[in-house]
Amino acid sequence: MARRTGALNILPVCLESAAAAHLHAGEFSAAASLVEESEAISEATGNAPLRYTSLVLAAWRGREAQTVGLVEARLRDAVAHGEGRVVGLAHYVTSVLYNGLGRYGAALTAALSGCEHDDLELTGFTLVELIEAGAHHGAEVPLHAALDILKERTEASGSDWALGVLARSRALLARGRQAQDLYEEAVHRLRRSRIAVHLARAHLVYGEWLRRENQRARARQHLRQAYEMLSGFGAEAFAERARRELLATGETVRRRTMETRDLLTPQELQVARLAAAGHTNSDIGSQFYISPRTVEYHLHKVFAKLNVSSRKELGAVLESVS
């Protein structure tokens, strides 16, 4: 609706929200395309870019230098403009980043700071990272108190997403048969939701636990599922964590090779998809608020990168790209 009516002030907000939904569904390329479109519109209209989802996306992808740089820049802007929420966001994304990289002490420090000031949206996310980091780090921190707060919030929601991450968090602090039952519940509930990133992480922590319990065959099953999902999303650090665990079970795992979507920038990918679907350069340009000549420039680069010479060939190449 914002596109149809030309509501350029609200459209970047809509695009950011849509990008966040795609991110949680594990559709990182689609999320990145929407973020890039949001930032391009903000720049064209002279408004400050939002850059919330770009922070979260960089952290989930496990790109340390990019995430740290974005966090530092965003915090400077937030302090200058009085955006207190960004401080909590910075701690949340930092905890995601370091949980993915397996640096649990750093993740724990960030998550503890993120939970100091309650935030209606962000604290729930950060509590999940806090419990995982603390369970792996083994530090003397009030994890059960954090779990109580998470339990209160997730049970009030009652969704499979909420109850799935609660079961996963409880499993991380449990032992024996209770832990196994909770991991099974987490996988079952999250499988019924669209929150693919947390389903993949449930498989990951369940596989890690099974390996420590010397149940290697079952561990491989969950770790393989985690690796395939996370590498497919582009969650590189979490995928590498799963790969290392698989190697520890004795299984040989190859790193994911570069896919078509990795060759293209987010905007190139979205332009390519629209061109392959039959949209003209003018149609594509009006959607992204760029000129047809700029669209042609993007397509020229896409054709060169993918070694195709027509839109028909382009459609065939893109069929396998999620």
N, C-alpha and C positions, 0 to 999 in steps of 0.2 A: 504493500500500500504506500509506503514511504517513497519507493521508487516511482510508482505510477503518478503520484501527486507532486514529485519533485521536492519532498520535504528534506532538504539537505542538512538541516540541523539535527533532526532526529534519526536520519538514516544511519550514521555511524554508530549510534547507540544500539539500533536494531541489529546491525551487522555484528557488533561485539557480542551481543547476547546469543545470536545464532552461532557464532564461532565457538562460544563456550559450550553450547549443546553438542556441536560436532566433536569438540575435543573430548568430552566425556563419553561419547559414543566410539571413540578410538579413530575418528576420521580426521587425522591431523592435517592432511593436505587440504581438505575442504575448509577447515578452521583457519589455516594460514592464508588461504585465498581471500576469505572474508575479512580477516584482519588487515590484509594489504589494501583491500578495497576501502575499508573504513578509514585507514590512514591517508589514502590518496584523496578521498573526498574532504577530509578535515583540512588537509594541506591546501586543496584547491579553494576552499571557502574561507581560509584564514582562521579556522578554529584550532584550538589545541587538540592534538590527537589523544584518544583515550588511553590506549596502550595497556589496558588491564589484561586482556586475554593473551596478548603477545608475551607478557611476563610468564603467565602460567604455562603457555605452550612451550616456551624455551626451557622451562624447568622440567616439564614432562619429557621433553626430548633428551634431557640429560646434557645439555650444552653449557658447561660450567662458565666459560669465559663470557659467552653471550648473556647468560642469565645474570651473572654478577654485574656486568656492565649495565644491563637494562635496569636492574634493581637500584644501583647507585644513582643512575641518571633520574629514574622515576622518583626516588626519595628526595633528591635535590628539588625537583619540581614540586613535589608534595609539600615540602617544608615552606617553599616560597608562596604557595597558594593556599596553605592551611587545609590540605586534604589528609586528615588523620587516618582515614581508612587505608590509605596506601601503605602506611607503616605495618599494619597487620597483614596486608597482602604480601609485602616484601618478606616478612618472616615465614608466611605460609609457603611461598614459592621456593624459598631457600631450603625449607625442610623437605619439600618434595625432591628438589635437586639432589640433596645429599643422601636421602634415603635411596634414591635410584643409584647413586654412585657407591653405596655401601659405606659411607662415612657417617656412621650413626651418631657419633658424638657431636659433630657439627649440626646434624639434622635435629638432634635433641635440643641443643642450645637455641636454635632458631625457633623450634616449636614452642618451647617454654616461654620465650619472649613473645611469641605470637598469641599465646593464651593469657597473657597478663591483663589485657584489656578486652573485655567481652565484646564481640561483634556479632550481630544477628546472623550474618551470612558466613563469615570467614572462620569463626572459632570452631564450628563443627568440623570443617575440613581440617583445621590445624590439629585438633584433638586426635584425629585418626593418624596423622603423621607422628604426633608426639608418642602415642602408644607403640607404634611400630618401632620408632627409633629407640625408645627406652627399653623395649623388650629385647632388642638385638644388642644394645650397648651394655646392658646389665648394670646400669647406674642406679644408685639409691634415689629414685625420684618417685613422687606420689602418683604412680600410674593407675592405681585402683581408684583414686579420687578423680582422676581424669576420666576413667572408664565410667564412673557413676554419672558424671555430667553428660558424657556422650550417650549413655543409656537413657537418661531422662529425655534428651532431645530426640533421639532416634525412635524411641517408643511412642513419643507424641506424634511423630510423623506417620509411622506404621507402614511406610512403603518398603518394597523389597530392596531398594537401594539402601535405605536407612538401616533396616534390620540386617541386611547382608554385611555392611561394613561394621555394624555392632558385633555380629557373630565372629567376624574375622578378628576384630580387636580383642574380644574376649578370649578367642582361641590362642592368641599370642601370649596371653598371661596364664593360660591353663596348662594342665598336664594330662598325660595318659589318655584314657578313653574319652574324657570330657573334652580335651582339646580336639581329638579327631572328630567327634560329633559336631563340634562348633565349626570346624573347617568345612565339613560336609554341608552344614546348614548355610554357611557363607556362600559356597559355590552354587548351591541349589537356588538360593534367593537371588543372587546377582545374575545368574543365568536367565532369570525371568524378567530382568530389567534391561534397559538399553545402555546401562553404564558399563561399557565394555572394559574401560581402563581398570576399574576396580575388580571386575571379574578376573582379568588377567593377573592382577596383583594377588588376588585370593589364591589362584592356582600356584603362584610363585611362593608365597609364604607357606602354603600347605606342603608343597614339594620340598621346601627347605626343612620343614619339621619332620616329614617322613624320612628324609635322608638321615637326619640326626637320630631317628628312631630305628635306623638300619633296615628300613623297608624300601630298599633300593628300586625294586621293580615298580612299585606304586609311585615312588618319588619321581622316577623318570616320566611316568605318564603325565603328572601334573606339571612338571618342569618343562616338558616338551610343549605342552599346550600353552604355558605361559610364554615360552620363548617365541613360538610361532605367532601368537597374538601380539606381543609387545614389539617384536621386530617388524611385523606387518604394519602396526600403527606408526612406527617411527620413534617409539620410546626407547631410544638407544641405550641409555644407561641401565634401565630396568631389564631390558633384553640381555645385556651383557651380564648382569647379575644372574639371570636365569641360565645363561650359557655356562658360566663358571660352575654353577651348582650341578648342571648336567655332566660336565667334565669330571666333577668329583664323584659322580655315581659310576664312572667308567664308560660313559657314552661319548662318542666322537660327534662333535657338532661343528658345522661350518658356519662362519659368519654370513649373514645375509648379503647377497650381492646387490649391487646398485640396480634399482628398478627404474622403469620409465619415469615415474613421478619424481624420483630423486634428481633426474637430469634437468628438470624444469623449475623455474621459480614459481611461487604460488600463483602470481598473476598470469604467467605464461601458461600454466596448467589450466586455469579457468578459461582463458581466452581460447586455448586449443579445444577444450570440451565444447564450448559454444560454437566454434567454427565447424567442428566435426558434426554437430547437431543440425547444421544447415543455416545458422544465423549469418547475416551479412556483416561486413566490417562496420557499417553504419549502425546496425543493431547492437553489436558488441560495444562499440564506442559509446553509444548512448547509455548503456548500462553502467559502464565504468567511468563515464564522464571524461573520456579521452577522445582524441580525434581518430577518424578512420585511418589516417596515415600512421598514427601510433599503433593501432591494432595491426596494420600491415607489417610494421617493424617487429612487433612481438611474434607474429606468425612466421616471418622470415627466420627468426632465431629458432623457433620451435621446429620448423621443417629441417633446418640444418642439424639441430641436436638429435632429432629422431630419425634423420636420414630418410625423409619422405618428400614427395614432390607434389602431393595433391591433398585436398581435404578428405577425399574418399580413403586414401591410404592412412591419413591421420586418424580417422575414425576406427580403422582396424587395429592400429597400434594402441589406441587408448582404451579398447574394450576390456583389457585385463587390469586397468588401473582403477583402484577403489576410490 
